[in-house]
Amino acid sequence: MIFELRRYTLHAGRRDELISLFEREFVDPQLALGMTLPGLFRDAGDPDRFVWLRGFADMPARKAALEAFYGGPVWKTHRDAANATMIDSDNVLLLKVVRDFAPDARTGSPVTAMIHCFDAPVGEDLAEKAAAEPFLAVFRGEHSENTFPALPVRLGEHVLVTFGPGPALSDRVETLTLLPTDRSVLR
């Protein structure tokens, strides 16, 4: 599985407007195209940040699903309204699964996400060490070519992203405190 961890910076006071539009218009069409949307969140540390996870079976499935969604009628109808709420939608990490959420995962609210940053690619030994910790899920940076360049991703970054409680695995860790929205699977 491939995931995108997407962090949007929004115009002041417009987060709930985007979340309402997103949950009403964008969730079901993306699910219908085979994407997964396990987490939709308000960033507790930033009132103008919306954070979400979007998953795909693999990179070819990602390309096909994104082409279908962003070339389709739902996005064309609502893109101007969505884009009007956003300052930046390019803060995106492309990730692959080390250990996915259990099907019945209950994260508790708020959800803690940690982005552990490294100077070199995350090797199997470090990935296995992270998977052995009590995290609910562990992902590491995916370094494949971005096959849908209309949606930029952060390139060349070496990260582990963990959800739930657990230790810092790097000297450079960004911790996010995330509040699930009504349609978030992770709660």
Stockholm file with secondary structure:
# STOCKHOLM 1.0

chainA/1-187         MIFELRRYTLHAGRRDELISLFEREFVDPQLALGMTLPGLFRDAGDPDRFVWLRGFADMPARKAALEAFYGGPVWKTHRDAANATMIDSDNVLLLKVVRDFAPDARTGSPVTAMIHCFDAPVGEDLAEKAAAEPFLAVFRGEHSENTFPALPVRLGEHVLVTFGPGPALSDRVETLTLLPTDRSVLR
#=GR chainA/1-187 SS CEEEEEEEEECTTCHHHHHHHIIIIIHHHHHHTTCEEEEEEEETTCTTEEEEEEEESSHHHHHHHHHHHHTSHHHHHHHHHHHHTEEEEEEEEEEEEEECCCTTCCCCSSEEEEEEEESSCCCHHHHHHHHTSSCSEEEEECCSCCSCTTSCCCCSCEEEEEESSCCCCSSEEEEEEEEECTTCSCC
#=GC SS_cons         CEEEEEEEEECTTCHHHHHHHIIIIIHHHHHHTTCEEEEEEEETTCTTEEEEEEEESSHHHHHHHHHHHHTSHHHHHHHHHHHHTEEEEEEEEEEEEEECCCTTCCCCSSEEEEEEEESSCCCHHHHHHHHTSSCSEEEEECCSCCSCTTSCCCCSCEEEEEESSCCCCSSEEEEEEEEECTTCSCC
//
